[in-house]
Amino acid sequence: MDAITENLPVFIDGFRNTLGLLGLAGVGALVLGVIIAALRISPVSSFRGFATVYTEIVRNTPLTLVLFFCAFLLPYLQFSPGYFPLAVLGLTVYTSPFVAEALRAGVNGVHVGQAEAARSVGLTFGQSLTFVIMPQAIRMVIPPLINVFIALTKNTSVAGAFFVFELFGAARKVTNDRGDQVIAILLGVAAFYLLITITLGLIAGRVEKKVAVLR
């Protein structure tokens, strides 16, 4: 394992960038996913149509194609903040419909009487969604949301093909220098990914128990 220990700063750098991609894209996907989910259940048909088309197109487009668009076509259109922000943008867009569908499933699980009660006291659709329906929906879909973010963790590796130095970029760099220890290097990368995904799973378990108590 000397290939790992000798190049630990390289792996730490890649790990830090992977966490950055996960954190920024995760927050962005959550915000955008909430908006898309709200549009999917909106009483305005044009909003529902837009959200449905967005969800179906993005969800069925390969991540590589989304990142290719962000990395090459957006700079061609004079939008070039750098490859890391573009990777965050691509991962956010790609992940948001999965977040939206998980939230929409949670909204469908909220008893219809909750929405009717909110309307009866004079709340608008937006107020009912914000203060009554969505908080309950999020509590019910914590495990699916964590699964989405675990998938996002693994999807960050695709950004390495588009000039972003993350864990697999670190692995490539070290492999070029220590080609005789490829298996050890890949095991080291897998350990870093497991550190993230296991932590997310533990967080999900704790949050789910806390939510169960609040219910």
C-alpha positions in Angstrom: 0.0 0.0 0.0 3.0 2.3 -0.3 1.5 3.7 -3.5 -1.4 5.1 -1.3 0.7 6.3 1.6 3.4 8.0 -0.6 0.7 9.8 -2.6 -1.8 10.5 0.2 -1.8 14.3 -0.5 -2.8 13.6 -4.1 -5.7 11.4 -2.9 -6.7 13.9 -0.3 -6.8 16.6 -2.9 -9.1 14.5 -5.1 -11.2 13.5 -2.2 -11.7 17.2 -1.3 -12.8 17.9 -4.8 -15.2 15.0 -4.8 -16.7 16.2 -1.5 -17.0 19.7 -3.1 -18.8 18.3 -6.1 -21.1 16.3 -3.9 -21.9 19.1 -1.5 -22.5 21.9 -4.1 -24.3 19.7 -6.6 -26.3 18.0 -3.8 -27.6 21.4 -2.4 -28.3 22.6 -5.9 -30.1 19.4 -6.9 -32.2 19.6 -3.7 -33.3 23.2 -4.3 -34.0 22.6 -8.0 -35.7 19.3 -7.2 -38.0 21.0 -4.8 -38.9 23.6 -7.4 -39.5 20.9 -10.1 -41.6 18.8 -7.7 -43.7 21.8 -6.8 -44.2 22.5 -10.5 -45.2 18.8 -11.1 -48.2 19.2 -8.7 -49.0 22.8 -9.6 -52.6 23.6 -10.5 -51.2 25.5 -13.5 -51.1 23.0 -16.4 -48.3 24.8 -18.3 -46.1 24.5 -15.2 -46.9 20.8 -14.9 -46.2 20.3 -18.5 -42.8 22.0 -18.3 -41.8 20.1 -15.2 -42.8 16.8 -16.8 -40.9 17.4 -20.0 -37.8 18.6 -18.0 -37.9 15.5 -15.8 -38.3 13.0 -18.6 -35.7 14.6 -20.8 -33.0 15.0 -18.2 -33.6 11.8 -16.4 -33.3 9.8 -19.6 -30.2 11.6 -20.9 -26.8 10.0 -20.1 -24.8 11.9 -17.5 -21.8 11.9 -19.8 -23.8 13.8 -22.4 -25.0 16.3 -19.8 -21.4 17.0 -18.7 -20.2 17.1 -22.3 -22.8 19.8 -22.9 -21.6 21.8 -19.9 -17.9 21.3 -20.5 -17.8 22.1 -24.2 -21.0 23.7 -25.5 -21.5 26.2 -22.7 -18.0 27.6 -23.1 -18.7 27.8 -26.9 -21.7 29.9 -26.0 -19.4 32.3 -24.0 -20.3 30.8 -20.6 -17.1 29.5 -19.1 -16.7 29.9 -15.3 -14.3 26.9 -15.2 -14.6 23.2 -15.4 -15.3 22.6 -11.7 -18.4 25.0 -11.6 -19.5 23.5 -15.0 -19.3 20.0 -13.5 -21.3 21.2 -10.5 -23.9 22.6 -12.9 -24.1 19.4 -14.9 -24.4 17.2 -11.8 -27.1 19.5 -10.3 -29.2 19.4 -13.4 -28.8 15.6 -13.9 -29.6 14.8 -10.2 -32.5 17.3 -9.8 -35.2 15.2 -11.5 -34.4 12.2 -9.3 -34.8 14.4 -6.3 -38.0 15.8 -7.7 -39.5 12.4 -8.3 -38.6 11.2 -4.8 -40.3 14.3 -3.3 -43.3 13.9 -5.5 -43.7 10.4 -4.2 -43.6 11.8 -0.7 -46.2 14.5 -1.6 -48.5 11.8 -3.0 -48.1 10.0 0.4 -49.4 12.9 2.3 -53.1 12.5 3.1 -55.3 14.6 0.9 -57.1 15.9 4.0 -54.0 17.8 4.9 -54.2 19.9 1.7 -58.0 20.3 2.2 -57.5 21.5 5.8 -54.9 24.0 4.6 -57.2 25.4 2.0 -60.0 25.6 4.4 -58.1 28.0 6.7 -57.3 30.2 3.7 -53.8 29.1 2.7 -52.8 29.5 -0.9 -51.4 26.6 -2.9 -47.8 27.9 -2.3 -48.4 28.3 1.4 -50.0 24.9 1.7 -47.1 23.3 -0.1 -44.4 25.2 1.9 -45.8 24.9 5.4 -48.0 21.8 5.3 -47.3 19.3 2.5 -43.6 19.5 1.7 -42.3 19.2 5.3 -44.3 16.0 5.7 -43.2 14.7 2.3 -39.5 15.3 3.0 -39.8 13.3 6.2 -41.2 10.4 4.4 -38.6 10.3 1.6 -35.4 10.6 3.5 -34.1 7.1 2.6 -34.8 7.6 -1.2 -33.2 11.0 -1.1 -30.1 9.6 0.6 -29.9 6.9 -2.1 -30.0 9.7 -4.7 -27.1 11.5 -3.0 -25.2 8.2 -2.8 -25.7 7.8 -6.5 -24.5 11.4 -7.0 -21.4 10.5 -5.0 -20.5 7.8 -7.5 -21.6 10.1 -10.5 -18.9 12.6 -9.5 -16.4 10.2 -10.9 -17.7 11.0 -14.4 -16.5 14.6 -14.0 -13.0 13.3 -14.0 -13.3 12.8 -17.8 -14.0 16.5 -18.2 -10.9 18.0 -16.7 -12.0 18.0 -13.0 -9.5 16.5 -10.6 -11.4 14.3 -8.3 -10.8 10.8 -6.8 -10.5 9.0 -10.1 -8.4 11.8 -11.5 -6.1 11.2 -8.5 -6.1 7.5 -9.2 -5.1 8.1 -12.8 -2.3 10.4 -11.8 -0.9 7.9 -9.3 -1.4 5.0 -11.7 0.8 6.7 -14.3 3.6 6.8 -11.7 3.0 3.5 -10.0 1.5 1.2 -12.7 2.6 -1.9 -10.8 0.1 -1.2 -8.0 -3.1 -0.6 -9.9 -5.2 -2.9 -7.6 -4.0 -1.2 -4.4 -4.7 2.2 -5.9 -8.2 1.3 -6.9 -8.9 -0.3 -3.5 -7.7 3.0 -1.9 -10.1 5.0 -4.1 -12.9 2.6 -3.2 -12.2 3.1 0.5 -12.6 6.9 0.0 -15.9 6.4 -1.7 -17.1 4.0 1.0 -16.2 6.6 3.6 -18.6 9.0 2.0 -21.4 6.5 1.3 -21.3 4.8 4.7 -21.4 8.2 6.4 -24.4 9.2 4.3 -26.1 6.0 5.3 -25.4 6.6 9.0 -26.8 10.1 8.7 -29.9 8.8 7.0 -30.5 6.3 9.8 -30.1 8.9 12.5 -32.4 11.4 10.7 -35.0 8.8 10.0 -35.1 7.8 13.7 -35.4 11.4 14.8 -38.2 12.0 12.3 -40.0 8.9 13.6 -39.8 10.3 17.1 -41.2 13.7 15.9 -44.1 11.9 14.3 
